[in-house]
Amino acid sequence: MTGLQRPENISLTSSSSSKITKSSSSNPELLSRERLQIGFVLPDDEELPINWLIAKALGAEIQWRSGPADLQWFAKPSNQLWHLESYAMSISALPTDLSDLEGQVDVLIAFGAGRDAPQFVVDPELLEISFSSVTSLLTRHLAEELTQLSHPAPSLKGSILIDVSTEPATLIVTELARHAATRKLAIASIGPRNHQSALAAALVKLGETPIGLETDFDADEFGALIQHAGVVVTSDPALHELSNALHGRSVLIADEINSKDFQQALWSAASDTADIEKNSSVDSKIDRLSQVVEQTALMRLDPSVLNLDLSPSDELMRIRKQIEFHDVQAQNWWRQRRRSHQTIDRLRQEILQITQDLESTKGELDKTKKASRLQHKRLNELEMMVAEYDQGPARLQPSVDWNSVRAQIERDFLKILRWVRQKIGRG
């Protein structure tokens, strides 16, 4: 799957799932099932939805690589982001015992599940995959043109966005005010209200008025806010890594940073000259995870392969059955993927043809406008000729009314003459 071109707008929403049972190996209809049912547990306990945003991108990536597949989202009922995302995503409650989901999904992806989790649960951390290691996936799922409408404050696009999760030092505030005044940029802040108030009070003294933003964004709004920020200033390494992955215009406030270093980092980020770190291993990690997901699904769809209390002859039969089952299911999924890719290619060709037709139509429209302007100009010339034949050439008003000028000079001269006579008479 790594050599295939990825669709640009992979859906991050889930689809409805079909139930599976432990006796799936005896169900021919289930054995020929053409779609995987993948569950994904969303992260919890986040002040900013950074990992939630990465999880949505990772889930969509796994769904695409393992397709055809349906993706279901799960979250703890206590998750604060649940109510913010409920309008955009179909999220189910995560049960206390993951085994309760065994009949609902083929595979469940859950970070931190550990080795003691049920056999259908895949923990990416056991494959040395963390949220931070796949942050670069967001460049594929947060395209700039796709986040225009999600921005919570469109008027602040291109502004300086400072994260005040911790109260910034005086030198940080001073350099921010200086930079904002020089570049004529607005300053927006996110974080606790008391820290935002302290920042606002300090910036007002320096002649700048920051705009405080609430932190109750859903993941897409937060992603758009970071995507369209002119510069992101933060002491949070996760937010710094997210900003660097999206555009590179980020400054990390270190514990021991001086005014000169911060000023240099700020100007470098604002000028788009910052170094963006590329994670070249992300594709290999996602490939490995998708392979584990698919193999786990195959094992789930044929539970008999897990029965180890067999005689040698039965063991050989089990292996043959496993190979045959895997081949049939793999071929089935491969045909589905091929049809999906053919459909994608066909749609891409149709989009290309529509684009070409649109460009051709624009060209014809430009020619029509040009011809219309020429005809309008010619019509005006003809109307002027008709008016000249009917009424004679129009008389232009002189630019200066010399009669009025002459009369004014005479009046002024008479005033001067009276004044001179009065002076002579008194003398």
C-alpha positions, 0 to 999 in steps of 0.5 A: 500500500505504500506505493499508492497515492493517498486521497487528499481528503480522507474522511475522519468520521466513522461508519456503522459496524456489523456484529461478529461472533466467536463462531465466525469461522463456521459462518461462510457469510462472515468469512467472505465479509469484505470490510474490516471493523476497526475500533480506535480509542481516543486519548483522554486527559488533554488540556489541548486536543493535540493527541486527539487531533493526531489520533483522528489522523492516525485512525483515518490513515489506518482505515485507508491502508487497511481498507475496505474498512469501517472505523469506529471511535471510542472514548471514556464518558468522562472525556472533556472533548467528547461533547465538543466532537459529538456533532462531527464524529460518531463516538461510542462509550468505551466500556471498562472491560475492553472484552465487551467490544469483542463482538463489535469490532475485529480490531481495537487500537488502544494506546497504553492497553499493554500486553495483558489486553485482549487478543483483538486489542492492538497497542501501538506503543508495543510497536514503538509508536507514540502520538508524537512519533506520528505527528507528521501525519497531520500534514496529510489530513490538515491541508491548509485549504481544508481548514479555512472554514474550521478556523474559530477566529478568521480575523486572527489568521496570521497573528502571533499565537502565544500559549500561556499554559505557564505564565511567560517571563517579562523578556518574552512579553517585551520581545512579543510586543516589540515584534508585533509592533514592528511587523504590525501583527495582532497577538492572540493567546490561549491558556488559563484565564488568569495567565491570559489576564496577566499577559494582557496587563503586561502587553497593554503597558507596552502598547499592545492589546492581545486577544484572549481565546477560549480553550474549548475548541474541538480538534478541527478548530484547534488544528485550523487555529495552529495551521493559520497562525503566523507564529506559535509561541509555546512552552509545551513541547507537544504543541511546538512539535505539532506547529513544526509539523504543520508549518515550522513557524513555532518558537519553544520557550526554553527554561533558560532562554535569553532575550537575544536567542528568543528574538532570533528564534521569533524572527526566524519563525516569522520569516519562514526560515525555521528548520522543519524536522521531517520524520522519515520513519512515519510511513514504515511505522504506519505500515507496520501497524496496519500489517499488525491490524490486518493480521489481528483481524485475520486471527479474529475471523478464524478463532480456530487457529488459536486452538493449540491442543491438537494432535500433529495431524490436526495441527497440520490440518489447522495450518493448512486451513489457516493458510487457505483462510488467510489467502482467501480473505487476503485475496478478497480484500485485495480485490476490494482495494483494487476496485477502490483504487480504480474508483479513485483513479476514475474520480481523479480523471473526472476531476481533471477533465472537469478542471480542464473544461472549467479552464476552457470555459474561463478562456471562452468567457474571457474572449466573450468579455473582450469581444463585448467590450470592443462592441460596447466601445464601437457602439459608443463611437457610433452613437457619438457620430450620430449625435454629431451628424444630428446636432453638430459637434458638441461645444466644450466648455472652456477650462477658464472663464476669462470674462469672469476673471476680467470682471474680477480684476476690474473690481479689484482695481476700482477698490485699489483706486478708491483707497489711493484717492482716500489716502491722497485726500487725507494727506 
